[in-house]
Amino acid sequence: MVAELDPDRPEVVVCLTGAGELSAPLRYPHPFLTAPPSYLVIPMNEGISYPVEDETIRPRRLIAYGGHGICMAFFGATDGQAGYEAIIETPDDASIRIVRVDGRLCVAPEWDPQKGQFGYRRRIRYVFFEQGGHVAFCKRYRQSVRDEGRLVSLLHKRERNPNVDLLIGAVNVWCWERDALGIVRELRQAGIERILWSHRQPPEVIRAMNDMGILTSRYDIYQDVMNPANFPKLRGVHPDWTTSAWPDDLMIGPDGDWVRGWRVRGKDGRWYPCGVLCDRRAVDYARKRIPEELKTRPYRCRFIDTTTATSWRECYHPKHPMTRSDSRHWKMRLLRFVSDEMNLITGSETGHDAAVPYVHYFEGMLSLGPYRVPDAGRRIAEIWDTVPERVA
């Protein structure tokens, strides 16, 4: 371990190096102790703070390499003015753990193995503040991102794609009714001018919506692949499954088996899991699908499901191996293809700041994973009469 003091600022960088096997996450450095009236600052989704004395908060682990963890690579604690911030400079195999010490909440980093090894040098920067609280944390992290060249504003994206103007302030409509144009006209009559229509439509409907100034979009996904042998057992076959990827382009886990993804209930009541498409192969499938579709269906936007929600993954397939860093790279290549090469307004699920240079919006940032009702993404029409304890 090496600790490097910044000569000009109240900051210290801690670097960890090692060689050989790492069988479990390495918990170091240890957490700073806290005391009331301080609160933890955790960038989960749009951000959350936890009063350190709140006994209802459960300890938890949050990955830094996926949307269902921390969406920006920092954490800290403050009393509203003074405090400390930790910026994880190597987040691809990092997590944080919220723990309780002497009855007070604390937070500390964990370093996950890279394919079972310690791997590369791990870096974390501690920044200390006398004033400014969590706002100062955010400004310092923003500066860090700017220094890395990853800060791309929506204004800059608007210069490249003027359809950003159709996105700002738009209501996001997911609707499966047949009379899509009729619904759009009703929304307009109700005074709703800006509309993101997120469900696929026939070419003539897309063109009509475009003429009305609607941001036309549709759902797409490059993750789940169902075994075609299971098709007769299912109630339906999803049109966006990349079926030709089965089995050669599936992600393989360290045990040599294919990685399971989304599950579908069959006609017999049994659950059938999809395989997970390797991120390294996803861009090729998008190149085959999207340009050809745009020839007849002039969408202005595309929503890419799961890409920023699911974690960066390791793949052990000999033909397309990946570390988590590789996984992040290829996920971003997919989003960049949609955004830059196809010149489409681009959205993805939940959200992670690694994707900010390439996407224009995220869906789900207000639905924090630990505080959703059970299976909220699958049972969306269920009405809850009793609030589950986990979200109460």
Wavefront OBJ file of the C-alpha trace (Angstrom):
o trace
v 0.000 0.000 0.000
v 1.161 3.518 -0.835
v -0.492 6.737 0.354
v 0.278 9.866 -1.651
v -0.509 13.307 -0.242
v -1.554 15.979 -2.715
v 0.873 18.914 -2.386
v -1.789 21.545 -3.068
v -5.080 20.197 -1.737
v -6.358 18.363 1.368
v -6.426 15.064 -0.507
v -4.684 11.721 -0.238
v -4.582 8.890 -2.783
v -4.320 5.341 -1.460
v -2.924 2.766 -3.916
v -3.089 -0.980 -3.335
v -0.986 -3.433 -5.309
v -0.763 -7.177 -5.095
v -0.211 -10.360 -7.027
v -1.787 -13.766 -7.050
v -5.162 -15.129 -6.094
v -7.868 -13.055 -4.435
v -10.670 -15.344 -3.329
v -12.916 -12.728 -1.685
v -13.331 -8.944 -1.705
v -10.523 -7.043 0.019
v -11.887 -4.570 2.562
v -9.410 -1.708 2.795
v -9.025 1.101 3.794
v -11.258 0.777 6.814
v -14.179 3.195 7.283
v -13.951 6.580 8.935
v -16.045 6.703 12.097
v -19.067 8.982 12.116
v -21.232 10.795 14.660
v -24.513 12.757 14.581
v -25.543 15.049 12.988
v -23.551 13.597 10.081
v -25.112 11.671 7.219
v -23.724 9.333 4.602
v -23.786 10.493 0.982
v -24.405 7.549 -1.367
v -24.875 8.086 -5.148
v -27.391 5.272 -5.526
v -29.567 6.202 -8.531
v -30.227 9.935 -8.151
v -28.537 9.918 -4.741
v -29.553 9.165 -1.185
v -28.379 10.234 2.257
v -28.554 8.202 5.458
v -28.435 9.857 8.898
v -25.669 7.951 10.652
v -27.797 7.373 13.764
v -30.797 5.972 11.829
v -31.307 2.471 13.235
v -33.733 1.462 10.467
v -31.042 1.445 7.765
v -29.722 -2.022 7.077
v -26.071 -2.657 6.238
v -25.652 -3.375 2.545
v -23.138 -3.830 -0.220
v -23.367 -1.787 -3.410
v -21.282 -2.470 -6.494
v -19.625 0.381 -8.385
v -19.827 -1.483 -11.703
v -23.525 -1.428 -12.572
v -26.675 0.624 -12.282
v -28.069 -1.330 -9.330
v -25.293 -0.170 -7.043
v -23.717 3.261 -6.868
v -24.153 5.094 -10.155
v -21.143 7.356 -9.623
v -17.844 6.240 -8.142
v -17.778 8.168 -4.873
v -19.168 8.160 -1.344
v -18.682 10.154 1.824
v -20.027 11.587 5.052
v -20.725 15.161 6.107
v -22.462 17.171 8.795
v -23.762 19.506 6.108
v -20.540 21.505 5.989
v -17.369 19.607 6.906
v -16.786 16.051 5.811
v -14.843 13.660 3.635
v -15.410 12.241 0.168
v -13.849 9.102 -1.294
v -13.506 8.959 -5.083
v -12.938 5.441 -6.396
v -10.503 5.931 -9.279
v -10.525 2.250 -10.305
v -14.224 1.335 -9.995
v -14.544 -1.563 -12.457
v -13.949 -4.187 -9.745
v -14.937 -2.129 -6.704
v -17.868 -1.994 -4.300
v -18.805 -0.154 -1.144
v -20.137 -1.586 2.081
v -22.368 0.330 4.471
v -21.752 -0.975 7.976
v -22.539 0.004 11.538
v -19.708 0.718 13.987
v -20.539 1.672 17.583
v -24.148 2.112 16.498
v -23.315 4.608 13.733
v -23.413 4.050 9.993
v -20.085 4.115 8.178
v -19.051 3.292 4.626
v -15.865 1.824 3.174
v -14.588 0.419 -0.136
v -14.156 -3.190 -1.133
v -11.953 -4.457 -3.955
v -13.417 -7.404 -5.835
v -11.234 -10.014 -7.559
v -10.494 -9.684 -11.245
v -11.104 -13.202 -12.535
v -9.991 -14.618 -9.208
v -6.825 -12.516 -9.044
v -5.838 -9.289 -7.327
v -5.095 -7.891 -10.782
v -4.230 -4.289 -11.420
v -3.375 -1.483 -8.986
v -6.425 -0.198 -7.090
v -6.763 3.533 -6.355
v -9.034 5.575 -4.127
v -8.790 9.309 -3.415
v -9.900 10.812 -0.107
v -10.902 14.477 -0.209
v -11.498 16.495 2.965
v -13.751 19.542 3.237
v -14.276 22.270 5.822
v -17.477 23.519 4.208
v -19.876 22.861 1.371
v -21.308 19.494 2.424
v -22.584 17.113 -0.233
v -22.728 19.903 -2.825
v -18.962 20.259 -2.529
v -18.667 16.482 -2.945
v -20.571 16.625 -6.218
v -18.540 19.534 -7.555
v -15.262 17.767 -6.759
v -16.431 14.572 -8.428
v -17.590 16.539 -11.459
v -14.123 18.053 -11.714
v -12.610 14.581 -11.543
v -14.836 13.398 -14.388
v -13.984 16.502 -16.416
v -10.266 15.857 -15.916
v -10.772 12.332 -17.302
v -12.517 13.703 -20.397
v -15.837 12.003 -19.575
v -17.952 15.103 -18.997
v -20.296 15.533 -21.956
v -23.187 17.883 -21.305
v -26.675 17.616 -22.751
v -26.008 20.968 -24.432
v -23.037 19.464 -26.256
v -25.127 16.460 -27.285
v -27.790 18.849 -28.583
v -25.241 20.351 -30.960
v -24.708 16.905 -32.457
v -28.367 15.851 -32.461
v -31.025 18.610 -32.401
v -33.684 16.040 -31.462
v -32.495 16.543 -27.886
v -34.969 19.437 -27.924
v -37.794 16.913 -28.347
v -36.567 14.976 -25.310
v -36.259 17.772 -22.774
v -39.446 17.949 -20.717
v -41.106 15.102 -22.623
v -43.518 12.645 -21.027
v -42.296 9.088 -21.590
v -45.226 7.040 -22.924
v -45.141 3.243 -22.884
v -48.445 2.226 -24.450
v -49.569 -0.931 -26.229
v -52.962 0.358 -27.409
v -53.558 -0.002 -31.143
v -54.637 3.580 -31.815
v -51.304 5.195 -30.997
v -51.971 8.317 -33.066
v -55.336 8.800 -31.391
v -53.700 8.681 -27.969
v -51.029 11.166 -29.052
v -53.735 13.545 -30.275
v -55.560 13.230 -26.941
v -52.345 14.045 -25.092
v -51.829 17.086 -27.279
v -55.403 18.234 -26.677
v -54.737 17.908 -22.939
v -51.849 20.341 -23.303
v -48.975 17.853 -23.374
v -46.727 19.047 -26.178
v -43.521 17.056 -25.684
v -43.914 13.298 -25.986
v -41.413 10.456 -26.072
v -43.314 7.539 -27.610
v -41.452 4.418 -26.465
v -43.300 1.567 -28.172
v -42.676 0.261 -31.674
v -45.075 1.278 -34.428
v -45.630 0.601 -38.153
v -43.682 2.831 -40.576
v -46.655 5.030 -41.481
v -47.427 5.731 -37.808
v -43.800 6.590 -37.082
v -43.742 9.055 -39.981
v -46.998 10.642 -38.842
v -45.673 11.018 -35.298
v -42.446 12.509 -36.614
v -44.475 15.068 -38.571
v -46.251 15.964 -35.316
v -42.943 16.612 -33.539
v -43.056 13.442 -31.430
v -39.803 11.791 -30.343
v -40.426 8.321 -31.774
v -38.644 5.454 -30.072
v -38.851 1.781 -29.349
v -37.573 -0.774 -26.867
v -34.543 -2.881 -27.783
v -32.274 -5.265 -25.889
v -28.931 -6.981 -26.422
v -28.714 -9.197 -23.371
v -31.307 -11.960 -23.129
v -31.129 -15.004 -25.418
v -33.677 -17.802 -25.050
v -32.810 -21.337 -26.064
v -34.909 -21.856 -29.238
v -35.640 -25.398 -28.079
v -37.822 -23.788 -25.387
v -39.946 -21.754 -27.812
v -42.792 -24.321 -28.025
v -43.048 -24.241 -24.222
v -43.528 -20.461 -24.033
v -46.585 -18.269 -24.424
v -44.662 -16.025 -26.803
v -41.256 -15.379 -28.317
v -39.772 -11.936 -27.738
v -38.954 -10.359 -31.114
v -35.783 -8.732 -29.766
v -34.109 -11.875 -28.478
v -30.895 -12.411 -30.438
v -31.734 -16.062 -30.976
v -28.861 -16.733 -33.381
v -26.487 -16.050 -30.479
v -27.483 -19.363 -28.878
v -25.225 -20.969 -27.727
v -21.879 -19.732 -29.125
v -22.146 -16.068 -28.118
v -23.463 -16.587 -24.595
v -21.500 -15.401 -21.608
v -19.790 -18.231 -19.736
v -19.216 -18.132 -15.978
v -16.149 -19.324 -14.057
v -17.810 -22.728 -13.593
v -17.950 -23.229 -17.368
v -21.753 -22.953 -17.535
v -23.698 -20.280 -19.424
v -24.819 -17.283 -17.370
v -28.563 -17.072 -16.616
v -30.539 -13.891 -17.235
v -34.229 -12.926 -17.380
v -36.674 -15.749 -16.686
v -39.911 -16.387 -18.571
v -42.851 -18.418 -17.257
v -43.868 -21.132 -19.703
v -47.256 -22.621 -20.541
v -46.603 -25.329 -17.966
v -45.998 -22.805 -15.177
v -42.270 -23.497 -15.066
v -39.651 -20.765 -15.331
v -37.269 -20.832 -18.293
v -34.131 -18.677 -18.000
v -32.595 -16.798 -20.873
v -28.875 -16.908 -21.407
v -26.889 -13.673 -21.299
v -25.355 -12.423 -24.538
v -21.677 -11.614 -24.104
v -21.174 -7.840 -24.194
v -18.244 -8.330 -26.522
v -20.618 -9.744 -29.146
v -23.569 -7.387 -28.644
v -22.431 -4.620 -30.998
v -22.365 -6.992 -33.965
v -25.995 -7.928 -33.387
v -26.980 -4.257 -33.122
v -25.203 -3.540 -36.414
v -27.277 -6.228 -38.095
v -30.595 -5.062 -36.627
v -30.751 -1.297 -36.291
v -29.550 0.089 -39.669
v -31.763 -2.321 -41.577
v -34.827 -1.397 -39.523
v -34.236 2.338 -39.911
v -34.510 1.990 -43.687
v -38.279 1.595 -43.322
v -38.977 2.739 -39.755
v -37.509 6.229 -39.227
v -37.263 6.237 -35.432
v -35.558 9.213 -33.835
v -34.700 7.446 -30.594
v -33.964 4.001 -29.158
v -34.113 2.593 -25.648
v -31.486 -0.078 -24.948
v -32.679 -2.164 -22.008
v -30.408 -3.557 -19.246
v -27.088 -2.244 -20.606
v -26.456 0.230 -17.786
v -28.577 -1.630 -15.236
v -26.879 -5.013 -15.121
v -23.360 -5.215 -13.787
v -20.209 -5.335 -15.813
v -19.582 -9.071 -16.072
v -16.676 -11.440 -16.543
v -16.849 -13.925 -19.403
v -14.822 -17.122 -19.498
v -15.682 -18.181 -23.046
v -12.395 -18.921 -24.872
v -13.599 -17.127 -28.019
v -14.795 -13.917 -26.351
v -13.319 -13.625 -22.831
v -13.879 -10.471 -20.792
v -12.867 -8.843 -17.566
v -15.356 -6.418 -16.023
v -13.335 -3.584 -17.572
v -13.770 -5.239 -20.966
v -17.487 -5.626 -20.274
v -17.817 -1.918 -19.528
v -15.894 -1.095 -22.701
v -18.175 -3.176 -24.907
v -21.359 -1.971 -23.226
v -20.267 1.585 -23.959
v -19.362 0.627 -27.541
v -22.949 -0.569 -27.980
v -24.408 2.683 -26.665
v -21.951 4.751 -28.697
v -22.967 2.875 -31.840
v -26.636 3.715 -31.257
v -25.983 7.321 -30.251
v -23.148 8.350 -32.563
v -23.177 6.078 -35.594
v -26.959 5.746 -35.826
v -27.458 9.347 -34.608
v -30.364 8.338 -32.392
v -31.413 9.837 -29.088
v -30.380 7.002 -26.791
v -31.695 5.798 -23.447
v -30.842 2.913 -21.163
v -32.080 1.330 -17.960
v -31.431 2.639 -14.451
v -28.208 4.503 -15.206
v -24.468 4.719 -14.647
v -22.137 7.620 -15.233
v -19.861 5.523 -17.451
v -22.586 5.891 -20.085
v -23.121 9.643 -19.784
v -20.930 10.452 -22.828
v -23.145 8.259 -25.013
v -26.740 8.424 -23.778
v -29.310 11.183 -23.469
v -31.610 9.795 -20.782
v -32.022 6.979 -18.281
v -35.195 5.206 -17.153
v -35.595 3.956 -13.601
v -33.406 6.370 -11.659
v -36.319 7.006 -9.295
v -36.839 3.279 -8.631
v -34.075 2.395 -6.181
v -33.413 -1.341 -6.203
v -33.375 -1.879 -2.413
v -36.665 -0.010 -2.000
v -38.852 -1.427 -4.767
v -41.793 -3.696 -4.151
v -40.840 -7.316 -4.879
v -40.541 -8.172 -8.577
v -41.733 -4.691 -9.572
v -40.430 -4.995 -13.119
v -42.443 -8.126 -13.823
v -45.666 -7.555 -11.843
v -46.220 -3.964 -12.945
v -50.028 -4.127 -12.862
v -50.307 -5.509 -9.325
v -51.923 -3.208 -6.772
v -50.432 -3.487 -3.278
v -52.858 -3.084 -0.375
v -50.168 -3.657 2.246
v -46.816 -1.945 1.863
v -43.988 -4.520 2.083
v -41.623 -3.981 5.005
v -38.628 -3.442 2.732
v -40.199 -0.306 1.236
v -42.224 0.924 4.213
l 1 2 3 4 5 6 7 8 9 10 11 12 13 14 15 16 17 18 19 20 21 22 23 24 25 26 27 28 29 30 31 32 33 34 35 36 37 38 39 40 41 42 43 44 45 46 47 48 49 50 51 52 53 54 55 56 57 58 59 60 61 62 63 64 65 66 67 68 69 70 71 72 73 74 75 76 77 78 79 80 81 82 83 84 85 86 87 88 89 90 91 92 93 94 95 96 97 98 99 100 101 102 103 104 105 106 107 108 109 110 111 112 113 114 115 116 117 118 119 120 121 122 123 124 125 126 127 128 129 130 131 132 133 134 135 136 137 138 139 140 141 142 143 144 145 146 147 148 149 150 151 152 153 154 155 156 157 158 159 160 161 162 163 164 165 166 167 168 169 170 171 172 173 174 175 176 177 178 179 180 181 182 183 184 185 186 187 188 189 190 191 192 193 194 195 196 197 198 199 200 201 202 203 204 205 206 207 208 209 210 211 212 213 214 215 216 217 218 219 220 221 222 223 224 225 226 227 228 229 230 231 232 233 234 235 236 237 238 239 240 241 242 243 244 245 246 247 248 249 250 251 252 253 254 255 256 257 258 259 260 261 262 263 264 265 266 267 268 269 270 271 272 273 274 275 276 277 278 279 280 281 282 283 284 285 286 287 288 289 290 291 292 293 294 295 296 297 298 299 300 301 302 303 304 305 306 307 308 309 310 311 312 313 314 315 316 317 318 319 320 321 322 323 324 325 326 327 328 329 330 331 332 333 334 335 336 337 338 339 340 341 342 343 344 345 346 347 348 349 350 351 352 353 354 355 356 357 358 359 360 361 362 363 364 365 366 367 368 369 370 371 372 373 374 375 376 377 378 379 380 381 382 383 384 385 386 387 388 389 390 391 392
